[in-house]
Amino acid sequence: VVLLLAPFFLSNDLYAAYLACNASHPYLMALLKFGILSTAGEVIGLRIKTGRYNEPGFGILPHAVVWGFLGVWIAAMMKTLSIGVPAVAESFGIEGVAAAMKGELTPLKFIGALLISLTMNTTFAPVFMTLHKITDTHILNNGGSLRALVRPIPMRRIISSLNWEVQWGFVFKKTIPFFWIPAHTITFLLAPQYQVLFAALLGVMLGILLSVAAVAGRK
């Protein structure tokens, strides 16, 4: 991951090109960021679980495609919430939040970022995490083949087979309050052009956390 990002910080031209592409094609860039970085997180997670970076049936390419489209969804939700939550906060009497989110770091901007993160992680995140687990299981059930991308997902069967003790007891109850809410508060304190990239980097951490959850579920 460090090697992947290093050129953007070592070359001013490449960094400027990244900013230009990010401004003109935000959702395409989100697809690429999550497709690459979050898949890297899955690969690291596999290493944690099995000691290998790849194995038959894992399906790196299907994971990358799914993560790419999930990344577009995440980017759209981040934009929606970053505009909507400050507006709602102001309707509750917290004046100046929307303007503060566009400026330098202040206590009011921190409050705004925390409110956005709280909203995101108590509404969108549980649905997203569950859908991610469902697609992950579907890819595994199809032997890691690209056919998983075109075959219907047996939602009822997969949902009923999920380890809800781990999903609720670890993924929701522990990672959301103790990792994701603080991490996304930091995300929304960043300038908009860096938020999706930082969120994609957090996807690496997501892969690691979900792998720890999977190991816990086997105990």
C-alpha positions, 0 to 999 in steps of 0.5 A: 500500500505504501509503495502504491501511494508513494509516487503521488507524494514524490511527484508533484505532477502526478499529485496534481493529476490525481487532484484533477482526476479526483475533481472531474471524475470523483466516482470513477476515482472512488471505484479505483481507490476502493477496488485497489486498496480495500482488496489489498485489505482483503488480501492482508486479511487472508494472510492473517487467517491462513498465512497466505496472500492468495488461495484457490477459491478466494477470488481477488478479481471478484473482490476487487470488482465488488469493492469498486462498486461498494466504493462508489456507494460509499463515496455517494453516501459520504457526499450526501451525509457531509451536506445533509447532516450539517443542515439537519444539525443547524435545524436543531439549533447548532448554528454555523456547522455547514460553514465550519465544515468548509474551514480550518479545524475548530471545535465546531468543525469537530462537532460537525465531523463527529455528527456526520460520523455518528450518523454514517456509522449508525445508519449506513455502516451496519447495512454496508458491513452486512452486504459486504459479508454477503457478497464475500460469502457469495464469492467464496461459495462460487469458488472465487470465480468471476461467475459470482458477479453474474450469478444471483445472490441467494440472499435468504440462505446467506443471511440465515447462515451468517454468524450473527454473534460475531457480526453483532457482538464484534463487527457492530458493537466493537468496531463501530464505536471503538474504531469506525466512529473515531476514524470517520470523524478524522475522515470528515475533518480532512479536505474533501479531496482526501476524504474518499482516499482516506476512507479507502485506506480505512478499507484496508483496516476493514479487511484486517478487522473482519479477518480478526472477526472471522478468526474469533468466530472459529473459536 
